[in-house]
Amino acid sequence: MSAFLVTSKTESIDLPLLYHTWKTKDIKIVKSSNSICYLEDSQDVREKGYFFEESGHWIYVVGTFFYKEFSFKQSIEFFLKDFIKNRHDNNQMFGHYALLIYHNQKHHILNDALGAIRIFSNSSQTKISTSFLGLWFSSLSPLKLKKIAVFEKIAQGYICAPDTLVQDIEDCTYQSIGNSFLVKIKTKTPIYKKGKKELSFQIEKSQKYFKKIFQLANGSSISLGLSGGFDSRMLLGLLLPYSNKYLFTHHTSGVHNKEMEIAKALCKIASEELSVKETRQPSQLNTEEAEKLLIDLIYYYDGRTANNSGAFSETGTFGYNNFHLHGKAIGVNGKGGEVFRNYYNLPNREYSFQEWFTCLESYYSMNYVFSEVLKKQLLERVESKILERVSVQGKWSRWNIQRYYSEIRQADCEASIVSAHNKITRYIAPYLDAHLLVSAYLSYEKLGSGSEFQMDFIRKLKPDLAEVESNYGYSFLKVPVKFKTKEILLKHIPLRMKNRRLEKTIKKAGDLKLSTTEQTALGFLKLYFPEINTEYCFSHYAQKNVVTNLAYLLIEAQKLNKLDLK
């Protein structure tokens, strides 16, 4: 619902393009002696507690922020008063947020510990924003691409901070900044430790967090999308005590029939109605509809569509999500819930970075898309960025890989959905809040080899929910013997061997039936990135989405004269 851009007074921006990028008619411009602030503004911003001003000091919130036991509006009022007196309590700051505070003739920025709401700056740090596209498209001159970051996006579906697609913009979410007009306070990294806490400990911590959400919603509806997987079902179990729930799913004929039946069964147990919105497969859209969808995704996700977040699908659009979220007090999402299961189904041994990253994280076309030299350069760059945030001595353990997944991949990649949906209403992925992640890790050594811990979690909350079949082919009461046997066998197959099996499915684009938009994406990427074999990026569904979204973002930037491809 909100975004900000702060510049030094000497910086100029393309203001019409900022309006265009933020899709708003309301931008509040606040000038001080040495800076200019551009705040996305509307009646909702003030009435719903995103902005508060007192005695020349003010606070502006991007995302969802709650403090101590206060309501949303009270949170920013009391936090500002505490901040001015230098007595604010970092341990009582919850949600996904970037706070912009004007105090003592300077702007101060604080963001949530995991970084679900991102902060970007130009290389000279004279322009800082929560909006990557706003910073890029409001620049007065075209920006050059950072090719290694483009290749990283193609290889794994997202870009790890601090890189972005363009050379003059950095993701400074985890950095401190200090200059004449602004101080960005580096978020203190929580102390993450693994432990052997029992399931009851996790349920208690989660229920306590959800109790806060119930109090914040104050009787108004809480929205949750249902699927056939673990995480949305776990959240439904935690939401059961709250009376005003809005549960929804989508139905794409021929694709999501089973998921819709699962969602209906879950709603019946919860004694709630299910809202279903019909959606179409991308292949069912004509070229004009598909291109309109891609442009919608570019702006809704602020140019940061990532892997499955903002995928080439109608479910990622503003219109679809506005249908389910508008008017709701809070939306909740299960992103990050994977921390309660052995997501990668890994045995407890050590791995080299290249082994686990190329087999688990990058798309399996990597060996076909990139030359050996470029792949080596790319892997070294990614590893160096990851090691700055997750300390690893020697080889990677399963625990290190879990930390990568929860603290880096979720934050830099999948959390883009949190930022997008906060444009409509307050939106929280509880397990992307560092408070719950710290607690979740304390049961890491209880997870075992598969999904049993999370299945037990759901069973304890409501056994009837666990009885409903999942999209894995079994209910969450017990993993059938044949699936358990398969799980055990897969653990003993080397990761590289699994990848080789997947690599056999890779085909050249010429051997695939591509849509017009996909052909456009392929043509653009081949023209401007001849050093890679882009035609191998279309066999994997998620990677096909990523490269198509990427190409249309670059085409849009080129049309607006904001991209220098020379």
Buried (B, 14 or more C-beta within 10 A) or exposed (E): BBBBBBBBBEBEBBEEBBBBBBEBEEBBEBEBEBBBBBBBBBEBBBEBBBBBEEEEBBBBBBBBBBBBEBBBBBBBBBBBBBBBEEEBEEEBBBBBBBBBBBBEEBBBBBBBBBBBBBBBBBEEBBBBBBBBBBBBBBBEEBBEBBBBBBBBBBBBBBBBBBBBBBBBBBBBBBBEBEBEBBBBBBBEEBEBEBEEBEBEBBBEBBBEBBEBBBEBBEEEBBBBBBBBBBBBBBBBBBBBEBEBBBBBBBBBEEEBEEBBBBBBBBBEBBEBEBBBBEBBEBEEBEEEBBBEBBBBBBBBBBBBBBBBBBBBBBBBBBEBBBBBBEEBBBBBBBBBBBBBBBBBBBEEEEBEBBBBBBBBBBBBBBBBBBEEEBBEBBBEBBBEBBEEBBEBEEEBBBBBBBBBBBBBBBBBBBBBBBBBBBBBBBBBBBBBBBBBBBBBBBBBEBBEBBBBBBBBBBBBBBEBBBBBBBEBEBBBEEBEEEBBEEBEEEBEEEBEEBBEEBBEEBBEBEEEEBBEBBBBBBEBBBEBBEEBBBBBBBBBEBBBBBBBBBBBBBBBBBEBEBBBEE
